Amino acid sequence: MTAMERQDLQDLLVRIDERVKAIQEAIREINDTRQCAGNREKIRFLERLVWGSLAGTAALGGRLIFEALR
């Protein structure tokens, strides 16, 4: 492979990388504009439900351990 071919391949890879980044940015913009406020609220509610459940389970486990050691 000659130096010229390597340079051509390097240039091609750079252009492909730039195109991929542009496509990723376009997809990100589309996803940002298509978000629904209702879905965002549902996700927040589910996150709170999960974290609340984990906190309750941890508290119950801590109390059981405390009672067992007492």
For each residue, the residues with C-beta under 8 A, 3 or more apart:
1: 5 6
2: 5 6
3: 6 7
4: 7 8
5: 1 2 8 9
6: 1 2 3 9 10
7: 3 4 10 11
8: 4 5 11 12
9: 5 6 12 13
10: 6 7 13 14
11: 7 8 14 15
12: 8 9 15 16
13: 9 10 16 17
14: 10 11 17 18
15: 11 12 18 19
16: 12 13 19 20
17: 13 14 20 21
18: 14 15 21 22
19: 15 16 22 23
20: 16 17 23 24
21: 17 18 24 25
22: 18 19 25 26
23: 19 20 26 27
24: 20 21 27 28
25: 21 22 28 29
26: 22 23 29 30
27: 23 24 30 31
28: 24 25 31 32
29: 25 26 32 33
30: 26 27 33 34
31: 27 28 34 35
32: 28 29 35
33: 29 30
34: 30 31
35: 31 32 39 40
36: 39 40
37: 40 41
38: 41 42
39: 35 36 42 43
40: 35 36 37 43 44
41: 37 38 44 45
42: 38 39 45 46
43: 39 40 46 47
44: 40 41 47 48
45: 41 42 48 49
46: 42 43 49 50
47: 43 44 50 51
48: 44 45 51 52
49: 45 46 52 53
50: 46 47 53 54
51: 47 48 54 55
52: 48 49 55 56
53: 49 50 56 57
54: 50 51 57 58
55: 51 52 58 59
56: 52 53 59 60
57: 53 54 60 61
58: 54 55 61 62
59: 55 56 62 63
60: 56 57 63 64
61: 57 58 64 65
62: 58 59 65 66
63: 59 60 66 67
64: 60 61 67 68
65: 61 62 68 69
66: 62 63 69 70
67: 63 64 70
68: 64 65
69: 65 66
70: 66 67
